[in-house]
Amino acid sequence: MALALKYSWTNMGIHHAAGTCADAPGMTGDDIHVELHEGTLKVSGEKSRHQEEGKPGQRVWRQERSFQKFSRCFSLPENTNPEAISAKLEHGVLTVEVRT
């Protein structure tokens, strides 16, 4: 299972605000991390899955493993207010809003 990430950094139509959206299908809020460090916003996520099918004693056993990981960094303006950064995940779409 591939993780398709699509980012766009845009003016959110609000005075002194910008944001980004990322498609993160199958991920939950526990899988995604948003951090601010020295003027750089880092959005990252990681998810793994392990699935087994079969019964003890059977000759056929199926195992599938998948691993998804992403990380993106954005440089923010110096006048960014760290307390005014918000993130929400709805229906597989992560939206991060940054206000200055």
N, C-alpha and C positions, 0 to 999 in steps of 0.2 A: 504494500500500500504506500503510495507516494504522497508526500505532503506538498501540496501546491500552494506556494506563497505568492501573493500579488500585493505589492505595496504601492501606495501613492501618497505623497506628502503634499497637502494642499492647504490653501486658505479656507478655513471652515465657514466663511461668510459672517464671522463675528469679529468685531473690532479687537485687534491685538490677539488673535488666536490662530493657530494652525494645528494640523493633525495628520494622522496617518491611519490607514485601514489595512488590515492584513487578513487574507482568507486563511483560516486555520481549521479545516474540517476535521472533526473527530476529537479535537482537543478540548479540555476543560480549563477552568480558571486555575486549577492546581497545576496544570501542565505548563502554564505561561508565566513568565516573569518580566516585569517592567522595572528598570532601575535607572537612576540618574546619578552620574558620577563625573564631577569636574566639567560640567557643561555638555556632557554626552549622554544622550538617552539611548539605552540598550533595551531592545525587545528580543526576548529569547524564549524558546520552548523546547520541551523534550517529552516524548511519549514512547513507551515500548509496549508490545503486546506479545503474548505467548499463548498459543492455542494448540491443544492436543485432542485428537479424536481416536477412539479405539477402545477395546475392552481387554482387560488382562487375559492372556492366553491366546489372543488373536494373532494371526500371522501378519495382518496388515495394521499398521499404525501410522497415523498422519500427524505431523507436527508442522506448525507454521510460526515463524517469528518475524516480527516487523519492528523497525526502529525509526523514529522520526525525530529530527532535531533541526532547529533553525536559530539564527542569531543575526540581528541587524542593528547597526548603530547609526544614530543621527546626531550631528552637531547642532546644538541649540544656540540661539542668540544669547548674549551676555545678560540681557535684561529679563530672562525667563524666570518666572516665579515658581520655585520648586514645589510650593504648596498648592499650586493651581494646575498640576498635571493630573489628568484623570484617564482611566482606562476601563473599558467594559467589553465583555465578550458575549455576543448574542448570536445564536444560530450559526456558529462557526466563523463569525466575523469579529475580529478584534479591532476596536476603535480606540485610538489614543489621542487625547486632546491636550494641547499645550498652550497656556496663556502667558502673555508677557505683562 
